[in-house]
Amino acid sequence: TQPPKPKKPEPKVVKEKPPDEDPKPVKDVVPEQQVLENKVTVSVPQDPRLSFWASRVNSKVRLAWTPASGVEVSGDVEVVVNFTVDRDGKIIEQVIAKSSGNADVDQLALMTIQRVETVTPIPENWPNETIVVGSTFIYHGQ
């Protein structure tokens, strides 16, 4: 004896709505308030010997970048600060490489680097005694 053959499933029937039937109203969704974080990124010479070091420098600078809100800026502005690090990790100089156009934001970025003071020492296998690091700070205004 052979086992019974399973029945084929019935095809699904999709009912079409008449064209004059109104669709259900869509609920108005209140958009969530956008939360913008002030960001910072660090750039160093492209070299595999510096990748881990650069990530540690970026973390330290990012943690120090906590500007007060309320600076009179419309939209997002960006400031780039270049700073020189000596072999021991001491920041020996910082300058505005690209201004945001707002003196307060530029000053906040410079003060961030001044607060950092030192970073991880330069890797021993790096041939130079100093490295110039570029930090891009983004400030979200109103």
ABEGO torsion letter per residue (X at the ends): XBBBBBBBBBBBBBBBBBAABBBBBBBBBBBBBBBBBBBBBBBBBBBAAAAAAAAAAAAAAAAABBBBBGBBBBEBBBBBBBBBBBAAGBBABBBBABBAGBAAAAAAAAAAAAAAGBBBBBBAABABABBBBBBBBBBBBX
